Amino acid sequence: MAEVTYSNSISVSEHVVMMILSLVRNYIPSYQWVVKGGWNIADCVSRSYDLEGMQVGTVAAGRIGTAVLRRLKPFEVGLHYTDRHRLPEDVERELGVTFHPDAESMVPHCDVVTINAPLHPETEHMFNDELIGRMKRGAYIVNTARGKICDRDAIVRALESGQLAGYAGDVWYPQPAPADHPWRSMPNHGMTPHVSGSSLSAQARYAAGTREILECWFDERPIREEYLIADGGKLAGAGAHAYTVKREGEASEAPASDHA
């Protein structure tokens, strides 16, 4: 099993930064005032803040998570991360990022949490009422990884109560989302229909990478390690780094493509 690793990592990381700014600066409601023909400046800025000085944490710091950290550093925010694999010391120093051993210990420090982890038994419904309750009141969540990492109804409850100030996601469960999915109508959201990794730039990389994988396969040449997810029935390459083997009796979705 192989995937075109890195093909959409930058595309998704840019989408994450866009969503963070959209939530923090209250962009979507401000835009809607313009569409409706209004000019209500007071309402537009009533939930608008500067990102500078905030604390931003990523759950997972693989290809996408690290790219998000690099893009946020110029905003002069405090950066945090948790991951099964700690970043090299020189990278932590370069980014000025603080490591936390798990999400439970990281989220109380963060104004914004971005989820960039694959879906597997350890992350399924990770963001439930309990974990969201550990977050600062009025914090934000951005999820471009997999919808099922968040408990659907816990997100709705947190937005309605004000525990979360905003939720922006590019992923849903199920997908495509039904018309009555509560994430379509919950307050203070910035949802998109799973497009973060499908920019035209990313699609050109998909095509080139798929061609390379097929050429290697037909020519009986090794497929590069970073493209491998499983080989000979076992996790390999990027798959061995990002995923865990499902334990007997546990259920999960297929791995998140290039979301590690």
Backbone bond lengths (Angstrom), bond angles and torsions (degrees), N, CA, C in turn:
res aa  C-N    CA-C-N  psi(-1)  N-CA   C-N-CA  omega(-1)  CA-C   N-CA-C  phi
1 M - - - 1.465 - - 1.518 109.01 -
2 A 1.314 115.86 132.74 1.464 120.37 -178.87 1.518 109.95 -138.19
3 E 1.341 115.92 157.48 1.453 121.49 173.84 1.522 108.13 -140.38
4 V 1.314 115.56 161.46 1.462 119.52 -178.78 1.530 107.80 -85.78
5 T 1.318 114.40 77.55 1.451 121.65 -178.01 1.526 110.92 -57.88
6 Y 1.316 116.22 144.55 1.470 125.38 179.82 1.533 113.14 75.98
7 S 1.325 118.99 -9.08 1.469 119.55 -173.49 1.520 112.25 -61.81
8 N 1.340 117.41 -34.96 1.461 118.64 -177.87 1.522 112.99 -121.22
9 S 1.325 117.91 11.74 1.472 120.48 -176.19 1.525 111.74 -59.73
10 I 1.332 116.74 -47.27 1.467 120.23 -179.27 1.524 110.36 -68.45
11 S 1.325 115.99 -39.41 1.469 119.59 178.88 1.523 111.07 -58.21
12 V 1.344 116.66 -46.24 1.460 120.42 -179.41 1.527 110.73 -68.27
13 S 1.323 117.56 -41.54 1.473 119.53 -178.33 1.526 110.98 -63.57
14 E 1.321 118.08 -37.70 1.469 120.52 176.39 1.529 110.12 -64.73
15 H 1.337 116.70 -39.00 1.462 121.37 179.10 1.529 110.16 -63.18
16 V 1.334 116.61 -39.40 1.461 120.91 178.38 1.527 110.64 -60.16
17 V 1.338 116.25 -48.34 1.465 120.15 -179.58 1.528 110.63 -62.35
18 M 1.335 116.46 -40.93 1.463 120.69 177.20 1.533 110.82 -58.89
19 M 1.337 116.38 -44.91 1.460 120.49 -178.79 1.526 111.66 -66.18
20 I 1.335 117.24 -41.22 1.462 120.33 178.15 1.523 110.18 -58.52
21 L 1.333 116.98 -49.27 1.461 120.46 -179.75 1.525 111.59 -64.38
22 S 1.339 116.34 -38.16 1.469 119.68 179.66 1.524 111.43 -61.76
23 L 1.340 116.42 -41.21 1.464 119.29 179.17 1.519 111.75 -70.91
24 V 1.333 115.99 -51.86 1.467 120.04 -173.72 1.522 111.74 -64.35
25 R 1.331 116.95 -38.87 1.471 120.85 -179.26 1.524 113.05 -88.81
26 N 1.344 117.54 2.97 1.470 122.16 177.79 1.530 111.12 57.95
27 Y 1.321 115.77 40.77 1.465 120.80 -173.34 1.528 112.81 -65.65
28 I 1.342 117.16 -46.13 1.469 119.41 -171.51 1.532 111.99 -62.55
29 P 1.345 120.49 -48.93 1.474 118.98 176.27 1.529 112.82 -61.01
30 S 1.342 117.71 -34.71 1.466 120.19 178.78 1.527 110.47 -65.18
31 Y 1.323 116.27 -42.01 1.465 120.86 177.41 1.535 110.54 -62.57
32 Q 1.333 115.84 -40.33 1.459 119.46 -178.53 1.525 111.81 -64.83
33 W 1.346 117.72 -32.47 1.467 119.45 175.23 1.525 110.69 -61.47
34 V 1.329 116.19 -38.94 1.462 119.94 179.32 1.531 110.42 -66.47
35 V 1.324 116.76 -44.86 1.468 120.86 -179.36 1.526 110.74 -60.47
36 K 1.338 115.98 -36.69 1.469 120.18 -179.09 1.525 112.82 -80.40
37 G 1.331 116.82 -2.13 1.455 120.42 179.36 1.507 114.37 86.08
38 G 1.336 117.29 11.37 1.460 120.79 -177.45 1.515 113.12 -93.45
39 W 1.343 114.75 -179.85 1.472 121.68 -179.23 1.521 108.32 -152.09
40 N 1.341 114.88 50.16 1.456 119.69 -172.22 1.528 110.18 -91.94
41 I 1.325 115.82 84.18 1.466 120.43 -174.97 1.522 111.34 -64.79
42 A 1.301 118.29 -39.87 1.465 120.97 -177.76 1.524 111.56 -59.34
43 D 1.331 116.97 -46.46 1.459 119.73 179.11 1.528 111.07 -67.75
44 C 1.317 117.81 -36.10 1.464 121.42 -179.35 1.529 111.31 -61.48
45 V 1.327 116.91 -41.05 1.466 119.59 -174.86 1.530 113.01 -94.58
46 S 1.321 117.24 -1.30 1.465 119.41 -176.15 1.525 112.50 -65.71
47 R 1.336 117.31 -21.26 1.469 121.49 178.54 1.529 110.71 -125.68
48 S 1.323 117.13 25.81 1.463 121.45 -175.78 1.527 110.89 -107.37
49 Y 1.338 115.45 129.07 1.461 121.71 -178.95 1.527 110.01 -132.50
50 D 1.334 116.14 163.59 1.460 120.64 169.94 1.520 109.10 -81.05
51 L 1.314 116.07 140.81 1.458 120.13 174.72 1.530 110.78 -72.50
52 E 1.315 116.83 -32.59 1.463 121.42 -179.95 1.531 110.73 -51.98
53 G 1.321 115.34 132.99 1.451 120.80 178.47 1.513 114.71 89.22
54 M 1.328 117.63 -11.17 1.460 120.23 177.73 1.531 109.86 -77.58
55 Q 1.335 115.02 164.00 1.457 122.63 176.18 1.531 108.14 -105.42
56 V 1.329 116.14 122.75 1.469 121.49 -175.31 1.522 109.13 -121.25
57 G 1.325 116.82 129.59 1.458 120.72 -179.06 1.512 111.87 -125.35
58 T 1.337 116.53 145.48 1.451 121.29 175.76 1.519 110.73 -113.92
59 V 1.324 115.23 133.53 1.454 121.00 170.52 1.524 106.28 -86.82
60 A 1.308 116.23 104.21 1.468 126.81 -175.17 1.529 109.70 91.87
61 A 1.310 114.00 134.16 1.467 121.02 -178.68 1.519 109.49 -131.14
62 G 1.330 114.78 52.09 1.453 120.15 173.76 1.512 109.90 -85.09
63 R 1.326 116.87 -141.01 1.461 120.37 -176.54 1.523 111.74 -58.79
64 I 1.331 116.22 -50.54 1.462 120.27 -176.73 1.521 111.16 -75.39
65 G 1.321 117.20 -47.03 1.458 120.27 -178.55 1.518 112.82 -58.10
66 T 1.334 116.58 -43.78 1.464 119.65 178.90 1.518 111.29 -67.17
67 A 1.339 117.22 -37.78 1.466 120.40 177.45 1.531 110.39 -63.45
68 V 1.329 117.15 -36.78 1.467 120.64 176.36 1.530 110.17 -63.87
69 L 1.322 117.13 -46.06 1.465 120.92 179.33 1.524 111.19 -58.17
70 R 1.334 116.80 -43.61 1.466 120.74 -179.36 1.527 111.14 -63.33
71 R 1.314 116.62 -37.46 1.468 120.05 -177.74 1.528 112.22 -77.37
72 L 1.324 116.39 -23.21 1.468 119.32 179.89 1.522 112.86 -87.92
73 K 1.317 118.26 -21.76 1.466 120.46 -176.54 1.530 112.83 -53.62
74 P 1.347 120.47 -42.79 1.470 119.54 -179.84 1.527 114.63 -63.63
75 F 1.335 117.35 -14.85 1.458 119.80 179.31 1.530 112.11 -79.66
76 E 1.324 116.71 -0.21 1.472 122.22 178.63 1.527 111.55 57.59
77 V 1.331 113.77 51.68 1.456 121.14 175.01 1.521 108.80 -106.98
78 G 1.319 116.69 163.83 1.451 120.42 169.54 1.508 108.81 -82.30
79 L 1.327 117.83 130.49 1.457 121.92 -174.82 1.525 110.64 -110.31
80 H 1.337 115.74 138.73 1.456 123.26 -178.57 1.530 108.74 -137.74
81 Y 1.337 116.35 155.22 1.462 119.20 174.03 1.519 110.52 -154.90
82 T 1.333 114.76 156.40 1.445 122.18 168.44 1.518 107.68 -133.38
83 D 1.315 116.10 142.30 1.466 121.14 -177.10 1.523 107.90 -163.98
84 R 1.323 115.75 152.35 1.470 119.52 175.22 1.525 111.03 -66.28
85 H 1.335 116.24 -25.85 1.455 121.70 -179.89 1.527 108.44 -115.02
86 R 1.308 117.29 113.31 1.459 120.25 -178.95 1.524 110.19 -70.55
87 L 1.341 116.64 140.92 1.455 121.46 177.62 1.528 110.23 -65.41
88 P 1.340 116.87 153.09 1.471 118.62 175.04 1.531 110.98 -57.41
89 E 1.316 115.99 149.48 1.457 120.96 -176.25 1.520 112.51 -57.68
90 D 1.345 117.12 -37.97 1.461 119.43 -178.70 1.530 111.46 -68.72
91 V 1.335 116.94 -31.33 1.475 120.44 177.74 1.528 109.53 -71.56
92 E 1.327 117.34 -42.72 1.468 120.20 176.53 1.527 110.51 -58.14
93 R 1.329 115.36 -42.13 1.466 120.02 -179.54 1.526 110.39 -66.51
94 E 1.329 116.58 -44.54 1.473 121.36 -178.83 1.527 111.18 -59.62
95 L 1.327 116.56 -43.43 1.462 121.03 -176.87 1.524 112.58 -86.22
96 G 1.319 117.15 -15.22 1.457 120.05 -176.38 1.511 111.70 64.87
97 V 1.331 116.30 39.28 1.453 121.72 -172.83 1.525 110.39 -103.27
98 T 1.336 115.69 144.65 1.460 122.14 -179.45 1.525 109.91 -102.01
99 F 1.330 116.32 129.00 1.467 121.83 179.26 1.521 110.96 -87.71
100 H 1.334 115.74 140.21 1.460 122.64 173.69 1.524 108.29 -126.45
101 P 1.315 118.44 140.64 1.466 120.19 -174.97 1.523 114.93 -68.02
102 D 1.326 117.86 -22.14 1.458 120.46 179.52 1.531 109.52 -158.47
103 A 1.335 114.28 168.84 1.469 119.35 -178.90 1.523 111.73 -63.96
104 E 1.327 116.80 -35.02 1.465 120.93 -178.15 1.529 111.47 -60.51
105 S 1.337 116.35 -36.68 1.462 118.95 -179.37 1.525 112.43 -85.22
106 M 1.344 117.63 -17.97 1.463 120.46 -178.13 1.522 113.41 -86.83
107 V 1.335 117.16 -44.71 1.468 119.32 -167.77 1.529 114.58 -62.32
108 P 1.351 120.98 -29.46 1.475 117.89 178.46 1.524 113.54 -63.46
109 H 1.331 118.03 -18.09 1.462 121.61 -178.24 1.539 112.42 -90.65
110 C 1.330 117.91 -9.81 1.471 120.94 -165.86 1.521 113.68 -105.81
111 D 1.320 114.89 138.89 1.465 121.76 169.04 1.522 110.71 -85.31
112 V 1.320 116.07 -28.33 1.462 122.88 179.10 1.521 108.24 -133.82
113 V 1.331 116.69 132.72 1.466 121.35 174.09 1.518 108.29 -121.95
114 T 1.335 116.31 127.26 1.459 121.37 176.91 1.523 108.74 -113.05
115 I 1.325 116.29 131.91 1.465 122.21 -175.90 1.523 108.69 -99.93
116 N 1.326 116.24 119.57 1.470 121.88 -177.43 1.526 110.75 -133.91
117 A 1.328 115.54 36.93 1.465 122.12 -176.44 1.523 110.27 -107.51
118 P 1.334 117.18 154.81 1.462 119.75 172.88 1.522 110.53 -74.12
119 L 1.319 115.80 158.94 1.455 120.76 176.37 1.522 109.43 -89.07
120 H 1.321 115.98 123.42 1.457 122.44 172.42 1.524 106.30 -154.22
121 P 1.324 119.30 178.03 1.472 119.34 -174.13 1.521 114.48 -53.31
122 E 1.324 118.43 -31.37 1.466 120.54 -178.08 1.524 113.31 -73.96
123 T 1.336 117.65 -23.38 1.467 119.98 -177.15 1.525 113.41 -108.08
124 E 1.328 118.42 -11.04 1.461 120.76 -178.50 1.538 110.18 -61.56
125 H 1.346 115.21 125.44 1.468 122.59 -178.58 1.527 112.23 57.19
126 M 1.322 116.60 30.01 1.473 120.86 177.47 1.523 111.04 -57.93
127 F 1.346 116.48 -44.81 1.466 120.43 -179.27 1.527 108.75 -88.98
128 N 1.327 113.41 83.87 1.458 121.96 178.16 1.529 108.85 -106.72
129 D 1.324 116.40 -171.98 1.470 119.58 -179.23 1.528 111.71 -56.71
130 E 1.331 116.66 -40.74 1.460 120.20 -176.53 1.520 111.84 -64.95
131 L 1.354 117.51 -49.68 1.465 119.32 -177.64 1.525 111.12 -68.47
132 I 1.335 117.27 -40.89 1.463 119.81 177.87 1.527 109.72 -62.41
133 G 1.332 116.66 -34.13 1.452 120.76 178.27 1.521 113.20 -66.22
134 R 1.330 117.46 -20.91 1.462 121.72 176.99 1.530 112.09 -79.94
135 M 1.328 116.10 -16.78 1.454 120.11 -177.54 1.524 110.93 -74.76
136 K 1.339 115.93 159.26 1.461 119.97 172.81 1.528 109.22 -59.04
137 R 1.314 117.00 139.44 1.460 118.78 174.76 1.522 108.48 -64.61
138 G 1.335 116.36 130.92 1.453 120.67 -179.16 1.519 113.61 87.92
139 A 1.331 117.57 16.01 1.467 120.99 176.56 1.524 109.79 -82.21
140 Y 1.334 115.32 174.59 1.462 122.59 -177.53 1.527 109.58 -123.13
141 I 1.337 116.01 148.21 1.465 121.91 172.03 1.516 108.60 -122.36
142 V 1.343 115.83 135.86 1.470 122.40 172.10 1.527 107.01 -122.20
143 N 1.316 116.63 126.17 1.469 121.34 -175.43 1.526 110.39 -129.35
144 T 1.327 116.05 105.14 1.467 120.64 174.64 1.527 110.52 -112.64
145 A 1.344 117.05 15.71 1.461 121.21 -174.76 1.532 111.08 -92.53
146 R 1.314 116.54 -78.38 1.465 122.61 175.91 1.516 108.43 -149.74
147 G 1.326 116.05 137.93 1.453 120.94 -176.36 1.510 113.14 -59.33
148 K 1.341 116.69 -35.06 1.461 120.88 -173.90 1.528 113.22 -74.62
149 I 1.342 117.58 -6.01 1.465 119.24 173.28 1.524 109.87 -68.83
150 C 1.321 116.21 -23.87 1.469 121.32 176.41 1.527 109.95 -105.93
151 D 1.300 116.35 141.12 1.456 121.95 172.24 1.529 107.43 -73.39
152 R 1.321 116.11 117.37 1.465 120.99 -173.52 1.522 112.79 -51.60
153 D 1.331 116.53 -53.39 1.463 120.16 -173.54 1.525 111.86 -75.40
154 A 1.340 117.61 -26.87 1.467 120.09 176.75 1.523 110.68 -65.12
155 I 1.332 116.63 -37.03 1.469 120.71 177.09 1.526 109.70 -63.69
156 V 1.322 116.87 -45.85 1.468 120.73 -179.58 1.528 110.19 -60.74
157 R 1.326 115.94 -46.43 1.470 119.59 -179.12 1.530 111.25 -61.01
158 A 1.336 116.42 -41.29 1.463 120.02 -177.57 1.521 111.85 -67.16
159 L 1.326 117.61 -35.79 1.463 120.69 177.13 1.528 111.01 -70.47
160 E 1.316 116.07 -39.82 1.465 119.64 -178.68 1.529 111.47 -69.31
161 S 1.333 117.53 -31.45 1.463 120.86 -178.64 1.524 112.70 -86.78
162 G 1.340 117.17 -15.84 1.459 120.82 -176.63 1.514 113.23 91.51
163 Q 1.348 118.04 -1.11 1.459 119.20 175.45 1.528 110.10 -59.75
164 L 1.330 116.34 -39.09 1.466 121.87 170.22 1.517 108.67 -105.25
165 A 1.343 116.22 135.71 1.465 120.58 175.50 1.515 111.23 -84.26
166 G 1.335 116.91 -20.88 1.451 119.72 179.94 1.517 111.40 -171.94
167 Y 1.332 115.48 153.65 1.461 122.48 176.41 1.517 107.20 -138.01
168 A 1.328 116.39 124.40 1.458 121.22 175.07 1.517 107.53 -121.76
169 G 1.305 116.18 126.41 1.459 120.61 -178.76 1.510 111.03 -137.58
170 D 1.321 114.24 149.94 1.460 120.73 175.95 1.520 110.35 -112.02
171 V 1.341 116.33 1.46 1.464 121.33 -175.02 1.522 109.13 -131.24
172 W 1.336 115.16 150.05 1.449 121.88 -173.23 1.530 109.24 -136.04
173 Y 1.305 115.66 167.07 1.463 120.92 167.85 1.514 107.36 -142.87
174 P 1.351 118.77 119.07 1.466 125.06 -2.94 1.525 111.49 -79.51
175 Q 1.307 115.49 174.43 1.466 122.42 173.50 1.526 108.52 -126.31
176 P 1.358 117.41 136.55 1.466 128.00 -8.22 1.530 110.71 -62.00
177 A 1.334 115.16 147.94 1.457 120.18 -178.80 1.519 110.68 -74.04
178 P 1.342 117.72 136.65 1.472 119.51 176.49 1.521 111.04 -64.61
179 A 1.323 115.20 160.88 1.467 120.56 -176.45 1.526 112.06 -61.51
180 D 1.340 117.35 -27.59 1.464 120.15 -177.70 1.530 112.57 -98.31
181 H 1.322 117.92 15.40 1.465 120.12 178.16 1.526 108.99 -59.52
182 P 1.346 118.42 130.36 1.467 120.09 -174.42 1.521 114.07 -64.25
183 W 1.325 118.41 -19.20 1.464 119.79 177.95 1.525 111.87 -72.21
184 R 1.329 117.19 -12.48 1.471 119.78 175.50 1.527 111.46 -77.79
185 S 1.322 117.48 -27.80 1.464 120.87 -171.52 1.527 113.74 -118.00
186 M 1.326 119.23 -3.42 1.467 120.16 -179.58 1.529 109.69 -66.62
187 P 1.333 117.79 156.12 1.467 120.25 -177.27 1.535 112.20 -73.63
188 N 1.318 114.94 153.27 1.471 122.92 169.60 1.530 113.05 55.00
189 H 1.334 115.91 46.99 1.457 119.70 178.28 1.527 110.41 -113.06
190 G 1.326 114.53 163.68 1.468 121.22 176.18 1.516 109.61 -139.44
191 M 1.336 116.59 60.82 1.460 121.29 -174.52 1.532 112.19 -80.37
192 T 1.329 115.62 146.27 1.468 122.89 171.42 1.525 108.42 -130.57
193 P 1.351 118.25 158.21 1.474 121.13 -172.31 1.531 113.75 -89.07
194 H 1.330 117.69 60.43 1.468 124.79 176.58 1.532 111.72 52.94
195 V 1.311 114.77 59.58 1.471 121.05 -179.58 1.523 112.76 -117.47
196 S 1.334 118.29 -2.18 1.467 120.04 -172.04 1.515 113.32 -59.65
197 G 1.333 117.55 -34.03 1.459 120.19 -178.28 1.504 114.21 -100.64
198 S 1.325 117.53 14.54 1.464 120.57 -174.72 1.521 113.48 -118.49
199 S 1.327 116.97 27.74 1.466 118.76 174.71 1.525 109.03 -61.86
200 L 1.308 117.55 160.28 1.466 120.34 178.94 1.525 110.76 -61.38
201 S 1.324 116.47 -32.74 1.469 120.13 177.08 1.527 110.19 -63.62
202 A 1.342 116.46 -43.95 1.468 120.36 179.08 1.526 111.07 -65.13
203 Q 1.333 117.21 -38.35 1.458 119.98 -178.84 1.529 111.81 -64.07
204 A 1.322 117.14 -33.93 1.464 119.98 176.18 1.532 110.10 -65.48
205 R 1.339 116.94 -37.41 1.467 120.04 177.52 1.518 111.10 -71.34
206 Y 1.347 117.95 -35.89 1.467 120.38 174.74 1.524 110.06 -55.02
207 A 1.328 115.17 -49.65 1.457 120.33 -175.21 1.529 111.53 -62.26
208 A 1.327 116.71 -45.26 1.463 120.48 -179.48 1.528 111.19 -64.64
209 G 1.317 116.96 -42.07 1.455 120.35 -179.49 1.515 112.79 -68.85
210 T 1.332 116.77 -40.37 1.462 120.47 177.83 1.528 110.27 -61.82
211 R 1.319 116.20 -40.91 1.467 119.55 178.14 1.531 110.52 -62.19
212 E 1.333 116.75 -42.74 1.466 119.71 -179.76 1.528 111.21 -62.77
213 I 1.339 117.15 -43.91 1.458 120.97 -179.73 1.527 110.82 -61.76
214 L 1.323 116.52 -45.07 1.468 120.46 -179.45 1.523 111.37 -65.62
215 E 1.333 116.72 -40.67 1.470 119.34 178.91 1.524 110.60 -62.70
216 C 1.344 117.04 -41.59 1.467 120.07 177.28 1.523 110.96 -62.26
217 W 1.333 116.15 -42.72 1.459 120.54 -178.85 1.521 111.26 -62.35
218 F 1.325 116.83 -49.28 1.468 119.90 -177.00 1.525 112.31 -71.20
219 D 1.319 116.82 -29.46 1.476 120.51 178.54 1.524 112.11 -87.38
220 E 1.347 116.06 0.16 1.467 122.11 -178.60 1.522 111.84 57.07
221 R 1.329 114.99 40.12 1.460 121.78 174.01 1.521 108.67 -103.55
222 P 1.337 118.77 151.43 1.469 120.25 179.91 1.530 111.22 -61.82
223 I 1.319 115.41 138.45 1.460 120.87 172.75 1.520 107.35 -82.04
224 R 1.323 117.15 135.29 1.461 117.42 -174.50 1.520 111.96 -59.85
225 E 1.333 114.93 147.15 1.463 122.84 -172.05 1.524 112.86 -54.19
226 E 1.349 116.06 -40.72 1.463 117.88 -175.92 1.522 112.91 -69.58
227 Y 1.341 118.32 -12.72 1.460 121.38 175.97 1.528 112.27 -89.82
228 L 1.324 117.28 -17.85 1.460 120.59 -174.05 1.531 111.92 -79.53
229 I 1.330 115.74 136.54 1.453 122.26 172.25 1.535 108.80 -110.13
230 A 1.320 116.62 -44.91 1.463 121.33 177.03 1.521 108.59 -143.61
231 D 1.324 115.28 146.65 1.460 121.01 179.92 1.522 107.85 -147.67
232 G 1.316 116.10 127.10 1.455 119.74 -178.92 1.513 113.91 63.47
233 G 1.323 116.60 31.13 1.460 120.69 178.70 1.510 115.15 81.85
234 K 1.345 117.95 4.39 1.456 121.52 179.89 1.516 110.59 -126.53
235 L 1.337 116.58 152.90 1.457 120.05 174.73 1.522 109.51 -58.75
236 A 1.330 115.52 141.32 1.466 120.21 -177.93 1.517 109.45 -147.49
237 G 1.326 116.59 160.42 1.450 122.11 174.86 1.519 112.94 52.81
238 A 1.341 115.67 -129.33 1.467 120.85 -179.50 1.522 111.38 -61.36
239 G 1.340 116.88 -31.62 1.462 120.31 179.95 1.511 112.72 -64.67
240 A 1.335 116.54 -40.02 1.460 120.68 179.90 1.526 111.25 -66.67
241 H 1.346 116.22 -29.52 1.462 120.26 179.43 1.527 111.43 -76.77
242 A 1.326 116.55 -39.03 1.462 119.99 -168.83 1.520 114.66 -94.31
243 Y 1.332 118.25 -29.61 1.456 120.32 -168.80 1.518 112.40 -116.53
244 T 1.337 115.09 161.98 1.452 121.41 174.04 1.513 108.23 -115.60
245 V 1.312 116.21 155.28 1.456 120.57 178.36 1.519 108.75 -74.91
246 K 1.330 116.94 132.40 1.456 121.35 -179.69 1.526 109.51 -66.79
247 R 1.326 115.11 128.59 1.453 119.61 178.47 1.519 110.23 -79.40
248 E 1.310 116.72 151.55 1.456 121.68 -176.74 1.529 110.59 -57.12
249 G 1.329 114.65 132.83 1.457 119.49 178.64 1.508 114.05 90.88
250 E 1.363 118.32 -7.68 1.458 121.02 -179.80 1.519 109.36 -99.80
251 A 1.323 115.70 148.02 1.458 120.44 -179.49 1.505 109.71 -119.91
252 S 1.311 115.67 144.30 1.457 120.17 174.89 1.507 108.93 -157.44
253 E 1.347 115.99 165.78 1.459 120.13 176.03 1.511 109.72 -76.26
254 A 1.332 114.09 174.26 1.466 118.87 172.57 1.505 109.32 -63.47
255 P 1.342 118.20 155.02 1.467 120.73 -179.95 1.521 111.86 -56.88
256 A 1.298 115.26 152.66 1.463 121.91 178.01 1.512 109.62 -76.62
257 S 1.321 117.44 121.62 1.455 120.60 -176.81 1.511 111.92 -65.64
258 D 1.344 115.63 116.58 1.468 123.17 176.76 1.517 113.46 58.86
259 H 1.330 117.20 21.91 1.457 120.14 177.35 1.515 108.54 -107.76
260 A 1.304 116.13 73.47 1.467 120.05 -179.59 1.486 110.29 -142.32
